[in-house]
Amino acid sequence: MSAPTIEPAGHSTVKIEARIPDKIVVMGVSGCGKSTVGELLAAAEGAVFLDGDSLHPQANIDKMAAGHPLNDQDREPWLREIGQRLGSHGQGSLIIACSALKRSYRDLIRAEAPGTVFVHLQGTPELLAERMGARPGHFMPVGLLESQLATLEPLGSDEAAVVLDIAANPENLTVQASAWLAGLPAA
């Protein structure tokens, strides 16, 4: 994203970089492209990217790989870890891919990292299932998509968030997310 250039009279050209928020979660159910868009967004914005799946305890990964959905008790330590990573990140922006399906999950993240904003990638069940089926070696089976969709709670009007349709390609979603983030006040 190129920064606007301002040329004050009698002065040299000054570049003003639009700052995005420091704490960003790219969220949505499995197969929506959180990791892909998160990585592209981090590259475009000069941010650090972390895939939230890498923070799951092994017990959670084993449970999902066996076809069993996680419950709130399984998710709580993982969500707190995500919030702590966001809250303790140094300079610059940190973007984490995390499902963040329920309002209470997003609240847990925000409790550890106030000011976190959310980019929700949303798509039809058919498109999500197609994408999940095309991911070889991922621990999340397509059979758990239904439970994730049933768990997903829409973002509240009081949550700093944008919803983007995954029918667009990842590059276009990145441009849309960047534009939305640039319009927010930097923390």
N, C-alpha and C positions, 0 to 999 in steps of 0.2 A: 504494500500500500504506500503510495508516494505521499510525502508530506507536502502541505501547501507552502508556497514560497511567498514571503512578504518582503516588499522592497520599500522601506521607509525613505522619504525624500532626504537626499544627502547622506545616506548610509549605505553600507554594503548589504548585499542580499542576506537575509536571515531566514533559516529554515526552522519551522516550528513543527515538531513531531506531535502528532495526535497520540495521546496516551490512552491505552485501554485499561480497564480495571485490572487489579493485581491478582484477583482470585476468580477463576472461571472454571465452571464444570460443564463439559459437553455431555449431555445426558440423553437417555432413551433406552428402550428395550434392546435386547441382544439383536444384532444384525442390522441396526440402524446406521452404522458407520461412525460411531463415536470416536474410535481410535483413528480412523483415517482422517476424518475432518479435524479432530483435535491436533494431529500431527501437522496437517497442512496449515491450520490456523496458527499454531505455534511458530512454524517456519515463516509465515507471512508477517507475523507481528513481532518477531524476535523474542518470543516467550519460551519458557521451558515447558515441555510436555511430559506427562506421566500417565501411563495407562493404569487406571484404578484396579484392573484385574490383577496386576502384579502385586497388589497389596492384600489380596484375599489370603487368609490362612489356608494351609493345605487341606484342612478338614472341610472348608467350604468348597474348594475345587473338587475334592473327592465326592462330596455330596451331589454337586451339580452334574459331574461326569457320570454318576450312577443314575441320573434322571430324576433326582429329587430336588424340588425347589427349595431355596433358602427361606427360612422364616425370619421374623424380626430379630429374634435372639441371635441367629447366625450372622445377621448383617450389622448389628450394632457396633461391635468392635472395629469392623472394616470401615464403616461410615465415619466413626470417630477418628480413625487413622487418616482417612482422606481429609477430613476437616483440619486435623492437626498439621498435616503436610501443607495445606493451603495457608493456614494461619501462621505457620512459622517460616514460610518461604521468605528469603531475603529480598533483594532488590529485583525489580522487574515483575513480569506477570508469570503466573503458573497456571497452566491449563491441565485439568485432570479429566479423563474420560471415566464416567461413573454412571450407572443406571439411574440412581436417585429417583426411584419410581414413586415413592409416597411423599406426601408433604412432610410427614414426621421424619423421613430420612433426610430430606433437604434441610429441615430444621436442625437436625443433629449436626450436619455439616456446617450450617451457619452459626451454631452455638460455638463451634471451635474456630470458625473463620468468618466473623461478621463481615458483611459486604460482598459475600460470594454472589456471583451472577451465574445464570444458567442458560445454556444454548440447548434447547430440546429438539432433537432430531426425531421426526415422527413420520410414519408411513403406514401403508395398508398391511394387514396381516399377511396377505399373499406375497407382497414384495419382500417383507421381512423374512418370511419362511424361505423364499427363494434365495435370498442372500445368505441366510444361515446355512442352508443346504450346500452352498458353494464354498464354505470355509472348511477346508480339510484340516483335521487335527485340533480343532478348537474344542475345549472341554464342555462347552454349553450345547447340549443337543437341541435340535429343532423342537422336540417334544415339550420343552419347557417354555416355549414362546407363549403358549396360551396362558400359563400361570403368570408370566410377566405382564402380559396385556391386562389380565384381570387385576393385578396388583397396582398397575399404573394409575396414579391420581393426577388429574389435570393441574397445571400450574394455577395458583391463585392470582387474582388481579393485583395483590399486594407483593408478589414475588418479582424480583428483578430478573426477567427472563424473556426470551424470544422463542417462538416455535417455528421450525423450518421443515418443509416437506422434502423428504428424501427422494422424491421422484426426480429432483434435480441432481446433477452430478456433484461429486465431492468438491470440485473446484468452484462451482457456482455457489454451493452451500458455504464454502469458506469466504467467498466475497460477501455474501449476505450477512454472515456472522460478523465479519470485520466491520462492515458498515454499521451494523447495530451497535457493536461494542464501541466504536469510535464516537457514537452519539451519547454515550454515557459519561457521567463525570468520573474522572480517574480518582481512585481512592487515595 
